[in-house]
Amino acid sequence: MSLSGGVVLLTMRAAPAGQNRLSDFDYDLPDDLIAQVPAPERDRSRLLVLDRETGAVSHRTFSDLADLLVPGDVLVLNDTRVFPCRLVARKPGGGKAELFLLEELGVNRWTALVKGGVDAGKRVSVAPGVDAEIVSAAEDGIRTVRFEGPADIRPLLANLGRVPLPPYIKRDPGSDDRERYQTVYASCEGAVAAPTAGLHFTGELLDRLRGRGIVTVTVTLHVGPGTFQPVRAEDITQHRMHPERYAVPAGTAAEVEQARSEGRRVIAVGTTAVRALETSAAGEGRVRGGEGLSDLFIIPGFRFQAVDGMITNFHLPKSTLLMLVAAFGGRERMLAAYREAVKERYRFYSYGDAMLVL
Protein backbone atom coordinates (compact mmCIF):
# COMPACT_ATOMS: atom_id res chain seq x y z
CA MET A 1 0.00 0.00 0.00
CA SER A 2 1.37 3.40 -0.94
CA LEU A 3 1.93 5.83 1.89
CA SER A 4 2.41 8.90 -0.28
CA GLY A 5 0.11 11.89 -0.24
CA GLY A 6 -3.15 12.68 1.52
CA VAL A 7 -2.04 11.61 4.95
CA VAL A 8 -3.84 12.71 8.07
CA LEU A 9 -2.08 13.26 11.37
CA LEU A 10 -3.82 11.37 14.15
CA THR A 11 -2.71 12.92 17.41
CA MET A 12 -3.47 10.89 20.53
CA ARG A 13 -2.21 10.53 24.07
CA ALA A 14 -2.61 7.34 26.04
CA ALA A 15 -4.39 7.95 29.33
CA PRO A 16 -2.01 7.45 32.28
CA ALA A 17 -2.84 5.28 35.26
CA GLY A 18 -1.39 6.61 38.49
CA GLN A 19 2.11 7.97 38.53
CA ASN A 20 4.12 7.24 35.39
CA ARG A 21 7.71 8.29 36.03
CA LEU A 22 10.63 7.75 33.71
CA SER A 23 12.56 6.09 36.53
CA ASP A 24 9.78 3.47 36.80
CA PHE A 25 10.94 1.98 33.49
CA ASP A 26 14.60 1.40 34.29
CA TYR A 27 16.42 -1.90 34.74
CA ASP A 28 20.01 -3.14 34.97
CA LEU A 29 21.53 -4.78 31.90
CA PRO A 30 25.11 -6.04 31.60
CA ASP A 31 26.75 -4.71 28.44
CA ASP A 32 27.70 -8.20 27.31
CA LEU A 33 24.02 -9.10 26.88
CA ILE A 34 23.53 -6.47 24.15
CA ALA A 35 23.54 -8.53 20.95
CA GLN A 36 26.19 -7.34 18.50
CA VAL A 37 25.39 -9.86 15.76
CA PRO A 38 22.24 -11.77 14.82
CA ALA A 39 21.69 -15.39 15.78
CA PRO A 40 23.21 -17.84 13.27
CA GLU A 41 19.68 -18.84 12.22
CA ARG A 42 16.75 -16.44 12.49
CA ASP A 43 14.26 -18.80 14.11
CA ARG A 44 16.78 -20.32 16.53
CA SER A 45 16.66 -17.24 18.75
CA ARG A 46 15.40 -17.85 22.26
CA LEU A 47 11.79 -17.02 23.10
CA LEU A 48 10.59 -16.01 26.55
CA VAL A 49 6.84 -16.65 26.89
CA LEU A 50 5.00 -14.43 29.37
CA ASP A 51 1.43 -14.98 30.54
CA ARG A 52 0.27 -11.43 31.18
CA GLU A 53 -2.56 -12.56 33.48
CA THR A 54 -0.47 -14.68 35.85
CA GLY A 55 3.07 -13.47 35.20
CA ALA A 56 4.17 -17.06 34.53
CA VAL A 57 7.30 -17.33 32.38
CA SER A 58 8.58 -20.20 30.24
CA HIS A 59 11.63 -20.50 28.01
CA ARG A 60 11.35 -21.71 24.44
CA THR A 61 12.94 -21.32 21.01
CA PHE A 62 11.39 -19.02 18.40
CA SER A 63 10.74 -21.93 16.05
CA ASP A 64 8.37 -23.28 18.76
CA LEU A 65 5.96 -20.48 17.84
CA ALA A 66 3.97 -22.88 15.67
CA ASP A 67 3.23 -24.92 18.81
CA LEU A 68 2.35 -21.89 20.95
CA LEU A 69 -0.21 -20.35 18.60
CA VAL A 70 -3.51 -22.00 17.75
CA PRO A 71 -5.50 -22.32 14.53
CA GLY A 72 -7.50 -19.16 13.91
CA ASP A 73 -4.97 -16.82 15.52
CA VAL A 74 -4.26 -13.78 13.35
CA LEU A 75 -0.60 -12.79 13.16
CA VAL A 76 -0.08 -9.15 12.09
CA LEU A 77 3.27 -8.39 10.44
CA ASN A 78 4.78 -4.98 9.72
CA ASP A 79 6.00 -5.18 6.11
CA THR A 80 8.08 -1.98 6.17
CA ARG A 81 11.49 -2.22 4.53
CA VAL A 82 14.62 -0.51 5.85
CA PHE A 83 16.50 1.61 3.33
CA PRO A 84 20.27 2.36 3.51
CA CYS A 85 19.78 5.80 5.01
CA ARG A 86 23.17 6.49 6.64
CA LEU A 87 25.44 8.63 4.47
CA VAL A 88 29.02 9.41 5.46
CA ALA A 89 30.12 12.83 4.15
CA ARG A 90 33.15 15.12 4.19
CA LYS A 91 33.11 18.72 5.35
CA PRO A 92 34.74 21.36 3.13
CA GLY A 93 37.62 21.93 5.56
CA GLY A 94 38.08 18.21 6.21
CA GLY A 95 36.53 16.06 8.87
CA LYS A 96 33.63 13.67 8.82
CA ALA A 97 29.90 14.33 8.89
CA GLU A 98 26.98 11.94 8.80
CA LEU A 99 23.54 12.35 7.29
CA PHE A 100 20.90 10.01 8.68
CA LEU A 101 18.04 10.36 6.21
CA LEU A 102 14.53 10.15 7.67
CA GLU A 103 11.91 10.99 5.07
CA GLU A 104 11.80 12.14 1.46
CA LEU A 105 10.07 15.50 1.05
CA GLY A 106 10.46 15.67 -2.72
CA VAL A 107 13.13 14.97 -5.32
CA ASN A 108 16.51 15.51 -3.62
CA ARG A 109 14.92 17.05 -0.50
CA TRP A 110 14.93 15.04 2.73
CA THR A 111 14.58 15.43 6.45
CA ALA A 112 17.65 14.13 8.23
CA LEU A 113 19.59 13.92 11.46
CA VAL A 114 23.01 15.47 10.88
CA LYS A 115 26.15 14.72 12.91
CA GLY A 116 29.47 16.52 12.70
CA GLY A 117 28.61 20.08 13.61
CA VAL A 118 27.30 21.11 10.20
CA ASP A 119 25.14 24.23 10.51
CA ALA A 120 22.27 25.35 8.30
CA GLY A 121 23.57 26.91 5.06
CA LYS A 122 26.67 24.67 4.97
CA ARG A 123 27.49 21.98 2.43
CA VAL A 124 29.10 18.58 2.67
CA SER A 125 30.37 16.16 0.03
CA VAL A 126 28.72 12.75 -0.02
CA ALA A 127 30.55 11.35 -3.06
CA PRO A 128 32.23 12.72 -6.20
CA GLY A 129 29.57 14.83 -7.90
CA VAL A 130 27.12 14.47 -4.97
CA ASP A 131 26.85 17.34 -2.46
CA ALA A 132 24.32 18.06 0.26
CA GLU A 133 23.29 21.44 1.64
CA ILE A 134 21.81 21.77 5.11
CA VAL A 135 18.84 23.99 4.29
CA SER A 136 17.25 24.47 7.70
CA ALA A 137 17.15 23.08 11.22
CA ALA A 138 14.09 22.53 13.42
CA GLU A 139 13.96 22.73 17.21
CA ASP A 140 13.86 18.95 17.52
CA GLY A 141 17.21 18.63 15.75
CA ILE A 142 15.72 17.32 12.51
CA ARG A 143 17.08 19.20 9.50
CA THR A 144 16.08 19.68 5.90
CA VAL A 145 18.77 18.59 3.43
CA ARG A 146 18.96 19.31 -0.32
CA PHE A 147 21.14 17.15 -2.55
CA GLU A 148 22.91 18.59 -5.58
CA GLY A 149 24.54 16.80 -8.51
CA PRO A 150 22.40 13.78 -9.35
CA ALA A 151 18.92 14.14 -10.81
CA ASP A 152 17.63 12.06 -7.88
CA ILE A 153 19.63 10.75 -4.93
CA ARG A 154 17.25 7.90 -4.13
CA PRO A 155 18.48 5.40 -6.78
CA LEU A 156 22.04 6.01 -5.58
CA LEU A 157 21.35 5.17 -1.94
CA ALA A 158 21.81 1.43 -2.49
CA ASN A 159 25.49 2.12 -3.25
CA LEU A 160 26.13 5.26 -1.19
CA GLY A 161 24.09 4.46 1.92
CA ARG A 162 24.93 2.22 4.83
CA VAL A 163 22.69 -0.09 6.85
CA PRO A 164 21.38 1.99 9.80
CA LEU A 165 22.48 -0.28 12.63
CA PRO A 166 21.61 1.15 16.06
CA PRO A 167 24.40 2.92 17.99
CA TYR A 168 24.55 0.22 20.66
CA ILE A 169 25.89 -2.19 18.02
CA LYS A 170 29.57 -1.32 18.34
CA ARG A 171 30.80 -2.33 14.91
CA ASP A 172 30.56 -1.20 11.32
CA PRO A 173 27.80 -2.76 9.21
CA GLY A 174 28.91 -5.83 7.26
CA SER A 175 27.63 -7.34 4.04
CA ASP A 176 25.42 -9.78 5.99
CA ASP A 177 23.58 -6.91 7.70
CA ARG A 178 21.90 -5.85 4.44
CA GLU A 179 19.94 -9.10 4.58
CA ARG A 180 19.77 -9.84 8.32
CA TYR A 181 18.68 -6.33 9.40
CA GLN A 182 15.55 -6.83 7.29
CA THR A 183 12.53 -9.09 7.76
CA VAL A 184 12.03 -11.81 5.17
CA TYR A 185 8.65 -10.26 4.30
CA ALA A 186 9.82 -6.63 4.02
CA SER A 187 8.26 -5.07 0.92
CA CYS A 188 7.32 -1.41 1.50
CA GLU A 189 10.51 0.68 1.70
CA GLY A 190 10.62 3.61 4.07
CA ALA A 191 11.92 2.62 7.53
CA VAL A 192 15.13 3.87 9.12
CA ALA A 193 15.18 1.01 11.64
CA ALA A 194 13.96 -2.57 11.40
CA PRO A 195 10.79 -3.80 13.12
CA THR A 196 13.01 -6.16 15.04
CA ALA A 197 10.42 -8.62 16.37
CA GLY A 198 9.97 -9.75 12.78
CA LEU A 199 13.65 -10.54 12.25
CA HIS A 200 13.15 -14.00 13.81
CA PHE A 201 10.79 -15.29 11.13
CA THR A 202 11.88 -17.45 8.22
CA GLY A 203 9.87 -18.28 5.14
CA GLU A 204 9.69 -21.89 6.31
CA LEU A 205 8.34 -20.92 9.74
CA LEU A 206 5.68 -18.69 8.18
CA ASP A 207 4.65 -21.57 5.90
CA ARG A 208 4.42 -23.88 8.91
CA LEU A 209 2.26 -21.38 10.78
CA ARG A 210 -0.09 -20.98 7.85
CA GLY A 211 -0.24 -24.75 7.45
CA ARG A 212 -1.50 -24.98 11.04
CA GLY A 213 -4.32 -22.52 10.33
CA ILE A 214 -2.69 -19.35 11.67
CA VAL A 215 -3.67 -16.38 9.52
CA THR A 216 -1.00 -13.84 8.53
CA VAL A 217 -1.81 -10.28 7.45
CA THR A 218 0.27 -7.13 7.10
CA VAL A 219 0.26 -3.50 8.14
CA THR A 220 2.91 -0.89 7.42
CA LEU A 221 4.48 1.48 9.89
CA HIS A 222 7.66 3.14 8.69
CA VAL A 223 9.92 3.20 11.71
CA GLY A 224 11.25 6.73 12.15
CA PRO A 225 12.69 8.90 14.91
CA GLY A 226 9.47 8.63 16.93
CA THR A 227 10.21 4.99 17.77
CA PHE A 228 13.73 5.52 19.14
CA GLN A 229 13.50 9.14 20.32
CA PRO A 230 14.61 9.21 23.99
CA VAL A 231 12.18 10.24 26.72
CA ARG A 232 13.72 13.13 28.67
CA ALA A 233 10.88 14.21 30.99
CA GLU A 234 10.56 12.43 34.35
CA ASP A 235 6.78 12.78 33.92
CA ILE A 236 6.46 10.61 30.83
CA THR A 237 3.03 12.04 29.98
CA GLN A 238 4.91 15.16 28.83
CA HIS A 239 6.73 13.22 26.09
CA ARG A 240 5.60 13.75 22.50
CA MET A 241 6.16 11.11 19.83
CA HIS A 242 7.43 12.21 16.43
CA PRO A 243 4.74 11.18 13.90
CA GLU A 244 5.39 8.14 11.72
CA ARG A 245 3.60 7.01 8.56
CA TYR A 246 1.38 3.97 8.79
CA ALA A 247 -1.13 2.09 6.65
CA VAL A 248 -3.67 -0.62 7.44
CA PRO A 249 -4.94 -2.35 4.27
CA ALA A 250 -8.70 -2.86 4.05
CA GLY A 251 -8.18 -6.63 3.88
CA THR A 252 -6.17 -6.62 7.09
CA ALA A 253 -8.79 -4.55 8.87
CA ALA A 254 -11.54 -6.95 7.74
CA GLU A 255 -9.57 -10.03 8.84
CA VAL A 256 -8.81 -8.54 12.26
CA GLU A 257 -12.39 -7.46 12.86
CA GLN A 258 -13.76 -10.86 11.82
CA ALA A 259 -11.34 -12.59 14.18
CA ARG A 260 -12.36 -10.36 17.06
CA SER A 261 -16.05 -10.94 16.40
CA GLU A 262 -15.42 -14.68 16.50
CA GLY A 263 -13.31 -14.57 19.67
CA ARG A 264 -10.05 -15.41 17.90
CA ARG A 265 -6.79 -13.79 18.98
CA VAL A 266 -5.01 -10.97 17.17
CA ILE A 267 -1.27 -11.12 17.79
CA ALA A 268 0.90 -8.21 16.68
CA VAL A 269 4.48 -8.85 15.64
CA GLY A 270 6.33 -5.93 17.19
CA THR A 271 5.45 -2.66 18.86
CA THR A 272 5.11 -0.95 15.48
CA ALA A 273 2.35 -3.35 14.40
CA VAL A 274 0.65 -2.67 17.75
CA ARG A 275 0.78 1.08 17.17
CA ALA A 276 -0.57 0.79 13.62
CA LEU A 277 -3.53 -1.34 14.75
CA GLU A 278 -4.31 0.70 17.86
CA THR A 279 -4.06 3.96 15.91
CA SER A 280 -6.52 2.58 13.38
CA ALA A 281 -8.90 1.44 16.14
CA ALA A 282 -8.89 4.75 18.02
CA GLY A 283 -12.24 6.46 18.41
CA GLU A 284 -14.69 3.84 17.16
CA GLY A 285 -12.96 0.88 18.81
CA ARG A 286 -12.72 -1.09 15.59
CA VAL A 287 -9.82 -1.50 13.18
CA ARG A 288 -10.37 0.44 9.97
CA GLY A 289 -8.46 0.39 6.71
CA GLY A 290 -6.60 3.57 5.88
CA GLU A 291 -3.32 5.41 6.16
CA GLY A 292 -1.95 8.44 7.89
CA LEU A 293 0.53 9.68 10.46
CA SER A 294 0.54 8.39 14.01
CA ASP A 295 2.14 9.88 17.10
CA LEU A 296 0.40 7.42 19.43
CA PHE A 297 2.35 7.08 22.69
CA ILE A 298 1.24 4.00 24.62
CA ILE A 299 1.97 3.91 28.36
CA PRO A 300 0.41 2.03 31.29
CA GLY A 301 -3.25 2.96 31.55
CA PHE A 302 -3.84 2.66 27.81
CA ARG A 303 -6.90 0.61 26.84
CA PHE A 304 -5.98 -1.79 24.04
CA GLN A 305 -8.77 -2.24 21.52
CA ALA A 306 -7.21 -4.32 18.75
CA VAL A 307 -4.43 -6.53 20.12
CA ASP A 308 -4.66 -9.70 22.24
CA GLY A 309 -1.04 -10.83 22.07
CA MET A 310 2.35 -9.51 21.10
CA ILE A 311 5.72 -10.74 19.88
CA THR A 312 8.49 -8.32 20.78
CA ASN A 313 12.22 -8.05 21.39
CA PHE A 314 13.80 -6.84 24.65
CA HIS A 315 13.96 -3.05 24.66
CA LEU A 316 16.17 -0.32 26.09
CA PRO A 317 15.56 0.97 29.61
CA LYS A 318 13.37 4.09 29.81
CA SER A 319 12.37 3.77 26.14
CA THR A 320 8.91 4.32 24.63
CA LEU A 321 9.06 0.69 23.46
CA LEU A 322 9.51 -0.63 27.00
CA MET A 323 6.64 1.61 28.13
CA LEU A 324 4.40 0.11 25.44
CA VAL A 325 5.11 -3.50 26.38
CA ALA A 326 4.71 -2.55 30.06
CA ALA A 327 1.29 -1.13 29.21
CA PHE A 328 0.36 -4.42 27.58
CA GLY A 329 1.88 -6.93 29.99
CA GLY A 330 1.83 -4.90 33.21
CA ARG A 331 4.84 -2.92 34.37
CA GLU A 332 5.78 -5.10 37.35
CA ARG A 333 5.32 -8.35 35.46
CA MET A 334 7.21 -7.06 32.45
CA LEU A 335 10.16 -5.84 34.54
CA ALA A 336 10.17 -9.16 36.40
CA ALA A 337 10.31 -10.95 33.04
CA TYR A 338 13.22 -8.71 32.01
CA ARG A 339 15.06 -9.59 35.22
CA GLU A 340 14.47 -13.26 34.46
CA ALA A 341 15.80 -12.75 30.92
CA VAL A 342 18.95 -11.12 32.32
CA LYS A 343 19.38 -13.98 34.80
CA GLU A 344 19.00 -16.53 31.99
CA ARG A 345 21.37 -14.50 29.78
CA TYR A 346 19.01 -13.74 26.94
CA ARG A 347 20.40 -11.49 24.21
CA PHE A 348 18.91 -7.98 24.18
CA TYR A 349 17.87 -5.29 21.69
CA SER A 350 17.65 -5.35 17.88
CA TYR A 351 19.66 -8.50 17.13
CA GLY A 352 18.66 -10.15 20.40
CA ASP A 353 16.12 -12.73 21.48
CA ALA A 354 12.32 -12.41 21.56
CA MET A 355 9.35 -12.45 23.92
CA LEU A 356 5.80 -13.70 23.34
CA VAL A 357 3.16 -12.06 25.56
CA LEU A 358 -0.22 -13.80 25.62
N, C-alpha and C positions, 0 to 999 in steps of 0.2 A: 504494500500500500504506500503510495506516495505521501510524503509529509510536507510537500512544498505548497505554500500559498494558502490563504484563507484560514489560518489558524486562529484559534480563540484562546486567550489566556484564562485558565480556570484557577482563580486564587482561592486557596482554602487553608485554614488552620485546624489542626486536630485539637479537639478539646482536651485540656489537661485534667488529670485526676490527682488531686493533692499537690504536693510539692514536687516539681520536676526540676532537679538541680543537675547541672553538668557533672558534678562530682559523684552523683548517684550512678553514673554509667562508666565508671572506671574499673579497671582490673589489672592485675600484674601479669605480664607476659615475658618470659625469657626471650632474649633476642634470637637464640638458636632455634626457636620454634616458628620463626617467620620464614615461610617457604621461599627459597630463592630460585628454585626450578620446579617445573611441574612433575607430577608423578610419572614414572616410566610409561604407564598405561592409564588413559583417562579414567576408566571406570574401576580401577583398582585403588582409588583413593579410599580412605577410611570414611565411614558414615556414622555419626552419632545420632541416634534416634531419641527424640524427646517427646514424651507425652505431656502436652501442655495442661492437662487437667490434673494429673497426679504428680508431675515432675519426675516420673520414672525415666531412667536413661538406660539405653542398651547400645552396644558397640557392634557395628556391622561393616561391610564393605559396600561401596556404592553400587556395584553390580547386583547386590541383593535387592535393589529397589523393586525389581519385578516381583519379588516375594512379599514386599511390604505394602504395595498398593493392591487394590482389588478391582476386578472388572467393573467398569462404569465410572471409575475415577476420571476426572478431566485434568490433564497436565497442561499448564499454560506456559509456553516458552517465549522468551523475548528474542526475536530474530534479528535484532540490530547487529550490524557488522562494524567492527573497529576499523578505522582508516589510519594510515601511517602519518599521524598528525604532528610529530615532533620534527622540527627543522633546526639544524645547527647552522648558524650564520656567523659571519665575520664582521666586526665593526670597522669603520673606515680607518681608524688609527691603530688597528690591531686588537686582538682580544676576541673572545668568544661571546656570542649571544645565542639565545634559543627562543624560537617561536613555537608555542604550543597552540596549534590551531584548534578552534572550538566549533565555529559554525560559519558556513559560507553565506555572505550577505548578497552577493552578486558576483559576476565574473571578476576574479582577481581581488575581491574585497572580502575580508574575513574578520571575525572577532578572534582574539588570541590572548593568551597569557605570554608575556615577554620577560625573559630573564637576561641579565647582563647590563642593567643600568642604561637602557636605551630609551631616551625621552621622546615625547611626541615631536614630530617634525624631523626626526633623524632617520637615516637609512642604514640598512645592513645588506651585506651580500650573502645570498643563499647558495648560489652556484654561478659559474661563469654565464653571464647574460641574464641572470635572475636576481633582481634586487627587491627589497621590501622596504616600504616607508611606513613608519609608525604615524598614523594619521591623527589619532586622538586617544585619550585615556579617560576611562570612567572612574568613578569613586571606588568601585569594587575591584579595581586593578585590571579589569578586562579592557583590552585596547582594540582599536580598529586598525587593521593592517591592509595596505594596498601593495600588490605585487606589480612589478614592472619588468618588461622583457618579453616573456611568453604571452601568447594570445590568451591562454588560460592555464593557471598553475595546477588545476586539479589533475589533469592527466599525467603530470610530472611527479605527483606525490608518491607514486609507487616506487620510483627510483630515488627521489630526494628525501622522502620522509622516513622516519624511524618508527618502530613499534613503540607505542606509548606505555612502556612498563611503569608501574608505580614507583615512587621514589624509595620505598622501603625494600625494593629489590636492588641490591647493591652490586649490580653488574651491568655491563652494556648488553643491549639486546643481541641475540644470536639469530642465525638463520632459522632455527627451529621455532623461535617465538612467533614468527609470522603465521605459523599454522596453529601452534598450541595456545596462543593468547587470542583465540577465536573459537566460538562454538562451532560444532560440525554443521549446525543448521543456520548459521549466520547468512543473511541474504540482503538485508536492507542497510546499506552503508550510511554511517553518520555518527557513530559513537566514538568517544575519545578514551573510553575505558571499556573493558569487557564486562558483560553481565556474568560474573565469575561462577555463579552456581551452575550455569549451563556448561561449563568447561569439562565437567565430569562425564557427560553423555558421549556415547559412541553411536554410530549408525546401527550397529548390531543390537545394542541395548534398547534403542528406540524401537527397532523392529520387534524385539522380544516383548516389550511393553504393549505395543499395539496388538501383537498376537494373543496376549492375555486379556484383551478387551479394554485396555486403558486407552482413553481418547487423548490425542494430542492436538492442540490448537496453538496459534501464535498471536502475540501482540508485538508492538514495537515501542520501545522507549529508548531514545538515543541518549546514552549516558553522557552527561556533560558535567560542568563544574558543580552543579547543584548536588550531585551524588557524593562528591568527595570534599566539598567545601567544609572547612573546619567550623565547629560551633565555638564561639568565643564568649558568649554571654553565660554567666552562671545560671541565670533563669532561662532555661532553654526555650520557653515560649516566646522569647524575644528574637529567636533566630529566624531568618528568612531564607527559604530555599531559592536558588537561582532556577528559573523555569527551564524545563526540558521538553523537547518535542515527543509526543506519543501518538499512537494510533491503535485503535481496537477495531479490527475488521468486523463487518456485520455478521459474518459466519461464526466468528469466535463468540461474539456477544450472544447469538442465538444458542450456541452449544452450551455456554455457561449457564444461561438462564433456564434452559431445559433441564440441565443437570440439577440445578438448585430446586426446581419445582418437583423433581422426582426424588429428592433427598440424597442425591449422589454428591460426592466431594469434589471441590474445585481446589486444586493444588498448584500454587504458583511456583515457578522455578526462578527464584531470585527476588530480591527486594524491588527491582525495577518492574518486574511483572506484577508484583503486588500493587505498586503505585499506579501503574497503568489501569489495572482493573478497578481499584478503589476510586481513582479519579473519575473513571467512566460511570461508576455507580453512585457518585455523590448526588445528593438532592433527591432523586426519585427512589433510590435504594435498589435499582436494577441496573445491570450492565448494559450499556448502549453502544452501538457501533459509532465510530467517529474519530476525529483527530483534533489535536490542539496542543496547547502548552500547559504543563502541570508544574506547580510549585508546592504540591502537597507534601506537608511535613508531618509524618506519623510518629506520635509519641504516646506513652502510656495514657490511657483514657480514651483513645480513639476507638470508635465503634466500627469494626470491620463488617462490610456488607456483601463482599463478593468472594472472599477467600476462606477456605476451611483448613488448609494445610500449606506448608511452605518448605521448599528446599533452599538452603542458603549456605554460604561459606561462613567462616568465623571472622568477625569484623574488628576494626580498630577500636580501642577504648575511646569513649566520649564522641563517637561518630554518629551521624544521623542514621546510618545503617544499623548500628547496634541499638539505637533508640527504637527503630521500627521493629526489629525482631523482639525487643523487650516488650513492646506494646502488644505483640501477637502472642508471645509465649509466657508473659509475666516477667517483670524485671528480676525478682528474686530467683525464680526458677531458671531464667536464662543465664544469669550470672553464676548460679550454682553449676549449670551445665558447662559453662566456660571454664570454671575452676576444675571440673572433672576432665575436660579436654586437655587442659594444661597438665594435670596430673598424669594423664595417659599419653602425654606427648603427641597429641595431634599436631598437624601442621596448619599454620594460620595464614589468613589473608588470601590474596588473589590466586596464587598457585597452591593453596593449602587444601585441607580436607573439607568435608561437607557435613551439614546437619539437616536432618529431616524432622520437622515439627508437625505433629498430628494431634 
